[in-house]
């Protein structure tokens, strides 16, 4: 078996040469005469090829499994025409054409050329009018519909890719499959013309052979009319039958391959599953056949036999269905019994979703698409937006209804722990004062959940009034989507695990293999890269520019393995990006820190296993926080930004990240040279305040 497989592989290497030689020999057959023995072999091969193609088309699951079919139609049609020319040459020159044609002319039609000619015409009519005509129309419609559906299918693949349902490789493969399908049906639309032309050529060639045979037999050989008709017409009819049978097989194959667009299995499976799968239908058919047999004048036995066969098949299928149902019920009962016997499996209970959204029952319409809810689409857009802004893939957000919540309440959990909640009023709108309100309106007071702004819930009737009064009005799904987005941004560093980092690094490996292979895992481990990225996300710095981040780590990691220092180096490399994040009208407004404060923070810095720590006495800390707070309140900065020296930036951020969460701490090295910086105040030492 192994030797045979090896031999087939060796032969397949030269398959292109074999095909070229075969097509050239077909052309040669039209010119050079062939001996009857060789012609018998070729005629038998033609019949075998037609049968092989028919069996192949009946056992494929989809048309693209035999995508070579249009070209195969052309080759087989050319082969049959070459055989017709060779047999015509022998019939007219020698009055014979081999044993196969002679057998078809004498045995198959009983030596009666009239019967043979009628059978030949019937075969041609079946092939030309019934099969070929229908296959041609189906191929034309399938080609047009396939081409028209291509844009919609491409958009569907793009939507699946954007929502994360398929990978880039899977999307590319699906697009290629659509293109191949369109090419196939377009080619089949033209290839069916070969079959149609072959049928017409068969009729014309037969007529020419009859007329030419009679002319040669009576004019050149001097045969009587009856003998000439008997001799040449039988051979011509035999030749026509030999050529039309494989032609009929291939045209049938053509019809099968282009009419099986909706099939999911091979033809035998589809027939058995769809035609003989309903015992009720078979039982009704059995009764109808038995009724036909009881009609006076109709033969009883044929209808009775068919009725018995249908009834028996219906009974067998009914018993099989009942047995399968009983076995299924028995398996379910047995499984329940086994479940009660074995200890409870708690592994599934230990898994915690990365992000969860729990809603009260009144908020279910927001996520139910059948009730018009579009929250699922909004969540898809949130994940896409976070990927563009933060440079990380947000995990799938699980949505669950929780009856323990208030009907209008929702909660957001990160790794099973609640990080935010709020209440929404269905059929109302949230009106927020954005600073341009001209008049007060009536509504239900509340707090905007994402930013804690004062707001009002107003009904649909008051919505237009609120907009005219200068309020910013949003619907409940937008409120929830905004809150969810802000919570994801604020906890992005918690969602970035090692697996997510590995995915990001692997996505760069194909185009930036040099930096990836240099850094991971020889210089830094995946966990150390993760900590650097988490430090960036924790302070709101996007990690989308992964190439610059990894290159900076590859340059600085040989100098130090301290994650805090590595983070500072990366921040400096991202100076242009960080600077432009906080621009207002092209200007970066900042507070500066008094030199004495910088010295106080610097003297309290300690380097521990957990990174940079700052130890200051409580009074000094209180004075520092108070001075920063007063400076922020004295300015109208869009972002509370304080600019310090690079040596204490991380330390000051660690000091203030709990008490002054919104404070942005930048170092001088993180300001791009093309950025205009404006100092709007200084955090002064207490004796100067």
C-alpha positions, -999 to 999 in steps of 0.1 A, spaced: 0 0 0 28 24 9 46 16 -24 14 23 -43 9 56 -26 45 66 -33 41 56 -69 10 78 -72 28 107 -57 56 103 -83 31 102 -111 13 133 -98 45 153 -102 42 150 -140 4 153 -142 6 187 -161 27 170 -187 3 141 -190 -26 165 -195 -8 184 -222 1 151 -240 -35 139 -238 -49 171 -253 -24 170 -281 -33 133 -288 -70 143 -290 -61 169 -317 -40 143 -335 -70 118 -335 -89 142 -356 -63 141 -383 -47 106 -383 -67 73 -388 -69 49 -359 -70 11 -360 -104 -4 -349 -88 -21 -319 -74 11 -305 -107 28 -313 -125 2 -291 -102 10 -262 -108 48 -266 -146 43 -269 -146 22 -237 -125 48 -220 -150 75 -230 -179 56 -215 -158 49 -183 -149 86 -180 -185 97 -183 -195 71 -156 -166 83 -134 -176 119 -136 -213 111 -128 -203 91 -97 -179 118 -86 -205 146 -88 -230 125 -68 -205 121 -40 -192 156 -34 -205 178 -6 -201 211 -24 -195 222 -60 -160 237 -52 -147 202 -44 -147 196 -82 -138 232 -93 -120 218 -124 -155 207 -138 -158 235 -164 -124 227 -179 -133 190 -177 -164 196 -198 -144 212 -225 -118 183 -226 -144 155 -226 -165 173 -253 -133 176 -275 -125 140 -268 -160 128 -280 -158 149 -311 -124 135 -319 -138 100 -315 -167 109 -338 -143 120 -365 -122 88 -361 -153 65 -362 -167 84 -392 -134 79 -410 -135 41 -404 -172 37 -413 -169 56 -446 -135 41 -456 -138 4 -444 -175 0 -437 -166 -10 -401 -156 8 -368 -147 -18 -343 -165 -43 -321 -181 -18 -297 -199 2 -324 -208 -31 -342 -223 -44 -309 -243 -13 -303 -256 -14 -339 -266 -50 -339 -272 -63 -303 -284 -32 -285 -310 -23 -311 -316 -58 -324 -300 -51 -359 -329 -27 -367 -315 6 -378 -349 22 -376 -353 13 -339 -317 24 -333 -322 57 -350 -353 64 -330 -335 55 -297 -306 78 -308 -330 106 -314 -347 101 -280 -314 102 -263 -305 134 -281 -338 150 -272 -334 140 -236 -299 154 -234 -305 186 -255 -340 197 -245 -344 183 -210 -311 181 -192 -289 205 -211 -315 232 -214 -323 231 -177 -287 230 -167 -279 259 -189 -306 280 -173 -297 270 -137 -260 279 -144 -270 313 -158 -291 322 -128 -266 308 -103 -238 328 -119 -258 360 -118 -271 355 -82 -236 346 -70 -220 377 -84 -249 399 -71 -244 384 -36 -207 389 -34 -207 425 -19 -231 414 9 -211 383 17 -179 404 18 -196 429 42 -207 401 64 -172 388 67 -159 422 75 -185 426 102 -175 392 117 -139 403 116 -145 436 133 -166 420 161 -139 393 167 -160 363 156 -133 353 130 -96 358 128 -78 376 99 -67 342 84 -103 328 86 -117 360 70 -91 358 42 -100 322 36 -137 330 35 -131 358 10 -111 334 -12 -139 309 -10 -165 335 -22 -142 345 -51 -137 308 -61 -175 302 -59 -182 332 -82 -155 321 -107 -169 285 -107 -205 294 -114 -194 320 -140 -173 293 -157 -202 268 -155 -225 293 -172 -202 292 -203 -192 255 -200 -229 244 -204 -227 257 -239 -202 229 -246 -227 203 -237 -254 220 -258 -231 222 -288 -221 186 -284 -257 175 -286 -262 195 -318 -230 182 -333 -240 146 -326 -272 150 -347 -254 167 -375 -225 141 -376 -251 113 -376 -269 128 -406 -237 133 -424 -226 97 -418 -259 83 -431 -258 104 -462 -221 99 -468 -224 61 -462 -252 58 -487 -233 78 -513 -201 57 -508 -220 23 -506 -242 28 -537 -220 52 -557 -185 38 -552 -190 2 -540 -221 -5 -561 -241 -20 -532 -278 -23 -534 -299 4 -517 -312 -19 -489 -278 -34 -482 -261 1 -481 -288 14 -458 -285 -17 -435 -247 -16 -434 -239 21 -430 -270 32 -411 -265 5 -384 -229 15 -380 -238 52 -379 -266 46 -353 -242 24 -333 -216 52 -334 -242 77 -323 -254 56 -294 -218 50 -282 -210 87 -283 -244 99 -268 -244 76 -238 -212 91 -222 -225 126 -234 -257 119 -215 -238 109 -184 -217 140 -184 -246 163 -191 -264 147 -162 -233 153 -141 -235 190 -151 -271 193 -141 -263 176 -107 -233 197 -99 -250 231 -105 -284 222 -88 -269 212 -55 -261 247 -41 -280 241 -8 -268 206 -1 -247 199 29 -238 162 22 -233 140 -9 -263 132 -31 -269 98 -16 -270 111 20 -293 140 9 -317 117 -9 -319 92 20 -323 120 46 -347 142 28 -368 119 7 -372 89 30 -369 104 64 -406 110 72 -425 78 80 -459 96 79 -454 106 43 -443 71 33 -474 56 50 -497 80 31 -480 71 -2 -484 34 6 -522 39 11 -525 59 -21 -507 32 -41 -529 5 -26 -560 26 -37 -547 28 -72 -543 -10 -73 -580 -14 -62 -592 7 -92 -608 -16 -118 -588 -20 -149 -554 -11 -133 -530 -39 -126 -532 -48 -89 -498 -66 -84 -474 -37 -93 -492 -12 -71 -496 -38 -43 -458 -45 -44 -449 -8 -43 -475 -2 -16 -460 -30 5 -425 -16 1 -436 19 11 -455 6 41 -426 -16 52 -402 13 50 -426 36 69 -429 10 96 -392 5 99 -385 42 101 -412 47 127 -398 20 149 -363 34 145 -374 68 155 -393 54 185 -363 34 195 -340 64 192 -364 85 213 -365 58 240 -327 55 240 -324 93 244 -348 94 273 -330 64 289 -296 81 285 -310 113 301 -324 94 330 -291 75 334 -271 107 332 -293 123 359 -287 92 381 -250 93 376 -250 130 383 -266 124 417 -240 97 425 -208 116 418 -195 146 437 -205 180 424 -180 194 399 -171 229 410 -145 237 383 -170 257 363 -179 277 394 -143 288 399 -140 306 366 -145 343 368 -154 365 337 -131 394 330 -159 419 325 -195 414 335 -226 436 331 -254 426 354 -288 443 349 -322 444 366 -352 429 349 -365 463 338 -334 469 317 -336 436 298 -352 454 267 -319 473 263 -301 441 254 -329 421 239 -327 425 201 -362 412 196 -375 442 217 -354 467 197 -324 467 221 -290 476 206 -268 472 236 -250 442 221 -240 463 190 -229 491 213 -207 468 233 -191 456 200 -184 492 192 -170 498 227 -145 470 223 -135 483 189 -132 519 203 -110 507 232 -88 488 208 -82 519 188 -78 542 218 -59 520 243 -42 496 219 -55 465 238 -82 439 231 -110 442 257 -122 407 268 -157 396 259 -183 414 281 -208 390 296 -243 403 301 -265 387 328 -298 395 344 -297 396 382 -330 394 401 -312 406 433 -307 440 418 -333 467 417 -354 466 385 -337 498 371 -302 491 385 -271 477 368 -236 468 380 -203 464 362 -178 438 376 -141 434 368 -129 399 376 -160 393 397 -157 425 418 -181 453 414 -164 485 401 -194 506 392 -231 507 392 -260 530 383 -297 533 377 -315 539 344 -351 549 337 -365 532 306 -386 555 284 -368 586 298 -338 606 288 -309 619 309 -305 657 306 -271 671 318 -261 707 323 -230 711 300 -226 748 309 -250 764 284 -283 760 301 -306 790 297 -336 779 318 -344 752 344 -367 724 335 -386 699 356 -373 664 360 -362 637 384 -328 647 399 -300 622 396 -262 618 390 -247 610 357 -230 576 366 -198 580 345 -186 614 356 -208 622 386 -224 652 370 -258 666 382 -285 656 358 -323 651 354 -344 623 341 -370 637 317 -397 619 297 -400 619 259 -424 649 260 -399 671 277 -369 660 256 -372 687 230 -377 714 257 -345 702 275 -325 704 242 -338 739 235 -329 749 271 -293 740 265 -291 706 282 -272 677 267 -298 649 263 -289 612 259 -309 580 260 -304 552 286 -283 529 263 -259 558 257 -256 565 294 -249 528 301 -224 526 272 -205 557 283 -203 545 319 -191 510 308 -165 526 285 -151 548 313 -149 519 337 -130 498 311 -106 527 305 -101 532 343 -94 495 349 -77 486 316 -45 477 334 -64 451 354 -78 435 322 -43 432 305 -31 397 315 -2 377 303 -24 360 277 -35 393 263 1 405 262 12 373 244 -16 380 218 -3 415 212 33 404 210 25 375 186 5 399 164 38 419 159 60 389 153 52 385 116 62 420 106 85 430 134 101 397 143 135 413 150 124 434 180 102 406 194 129 379 191 155 402 206 133 411 236 111 382 246 120 360 263 158 363 264 160 399 277 126 404 295 100 378 304 64 382 293 54 391 328 79 420 330 66 433 297 31 430 311 39 451 341 54 479 320 22 479 298 0 479 330 19 509 344 12 528 312 -25 519 311 -29 527 347 -20 563 340 -41 564 308 -13 561 283 -24 540 253 -1 510 243 -11 510 207 24 520 196 38 486 206 67 487 182 82 518 199 74 503 234 92 470 226 121 487 209 126 510 239 125 480 263 150 462 241 174 492 244 170 498 281 164 464 296 201 455 295 208 485 317 181 477 344 153 452 351 134 476 374 99 478 359 94 514 372 125 527 355 117 508 323 82 524 324 98 558 326 121 551 297 91 540 276 71 572 286 100 593 274 101 574 241 63 582 238 68 619 246 51 632 214 21 610 220 18 618 257 22 656 251 -5 658 225 -29 639 248 -34 670 270 -32 699 246 -58 726 248 -59 750 219 -24 739 210 -10 748 244 0 725 273 -10 742 306 8 728 336 16 735 373 52 733 384 66 720 417 86 742 440 123 731 442 120 724 480 91 701 474 111 682 447 140 678 472 116 666 499 101 640 476 135 630 463 149 625 498 120 603 508 123 579 478 132 543 485 138 515 460 122 482 471 113 449 456 79 464 449 93 494 430 97 530 440 83 540 474 82 574 491 83 578 529 73 612 542 60 623 575 22 627 576 24 665 582 45 670 551 22 648 530 -8 668 542 9 701 533 19 687 499 -17 675 491 -31 708 503 -7 729 483 -15 709 451 -52 711 457 -51 749 462 -30 753 431 -55 733 410 -84 752 423 -67 786 416 -64 777 379 -89 768 352 -69 739 337 -88 714 315 -66 687 330 -49 690 364 -13 685 352 19 690 373 53 691 356 83 677 376 118 664 371 121 629 357 137 616 389 106 621 410 78 617 385 70 581 394 74 587 431 51 617 431 25 598 411 26 570 437 21 595 465 -9 612 449 -27 584 431 -50 577 460 -58 611 473 -56 630 439 -66 603 414 -72 628 385 -39 645 389 -16 639 358 21 639 366 45 645 337 82 649 336 102 673 315 115 645 293 79 636 284 73 669 267 79 670 230 101 698 217 74 711 193 49 715 222 42 750 236 41 747 275 25 773 296 30 774 334 -2 786 351 9 782 387 35 768 412 29 744 441 48 764 467 65 754 499 44 762 531 64 792 543 59 808 508 21 803 507 
